[in-house]
Amino acid sequence: MRKKTNRLGAFLKIAVILIFLLGLFVFWRDHQNRQQVETGETTQTQTETSSKQTSSAKKTASSTLPEVSPNDWELVLVNREHITAEMNPQLTEVGGIQVDSRIAQNVQDFLAAAQAIDAQEHLISGYRSVAYQEELYRSYVEQEKSADPNLSQEEAEKKVQTYSQPAGASEHQTGLAIDMSTVDSLNESDPDVVAKVRALAPKYGFVLRFPEGKTDSTGVGYEDWHFRYVGKASAKYMTKHNLTLEEYLTKLKEAG
């Protein structure tokens, strides 16, 4: 009888231990499950927060851009990567040159403001047809080859393209570009005068089209006299953020 009692007691002890261990396992499993759920919820929350922040940042960035479209007429892009056929804009004469009639008043006001800075400021060039640009470009290439007979045709053209463009690649054909300076030579105007004129240009919808340090973007070297009409809002934004037309159009397209 005593042996049976001892065996029963031992069995009960083992059963208690097993129940205790089982309880510990169940507790540990429930704890792990709760942690996984909490971690999942936290990760999801962080992901959602990050997504919202990114979306908000994009909206903020795009909202600071002017409310314009890269397809607007004043933002037309003409360069060696965007060869364009004759555009035939309606023209108006201002200061001895022709410009797109839609910007004639802006050109007149811009010229007057520039002359208030320096009376020598004058308009040099405006609209040029594709045919005329072809003649002009060819003459520049011949001049470069005459100045240096060792230049190949390709080398001469590459040199010319730092200051003049092939037919179809010059934005003068848009009627939205003007050359304006105190002298009739490129990059020979007083830098202080150029800086002041450039600073007031956005007020009239213009930007200095080929600024220093932007050749990689424009494909053209610095030109102190070439101004391009892009509209007042765009001109102010581009000048503030030091953007070329190519860079600005990229931002507009990215913003959708």
Secondary structure, DSSP 8 states (H G I E B T S, - for coil): -HHHHHHHHHHHHHHHHHHHHHHHHHHHHHHHHHHHHHHHHHHHHHHHHHHHHHHHHHHHHHHHS-S--TTSGGG---BTTB--------EEEETTEEEEGGGHHHHHHHHHHHHHH-TT-EEEE----HHHHHHHHHHHHHHHHHH-TT--HHHHHHHHTTT---TTS-GGGGT-EEEEESSSSTT-S-HHHHHHHHHHGGGGTEEESS-TT-HHHHSS---SSEEEE--HHHHHHHHHTT--HHHHHHHHHHH-
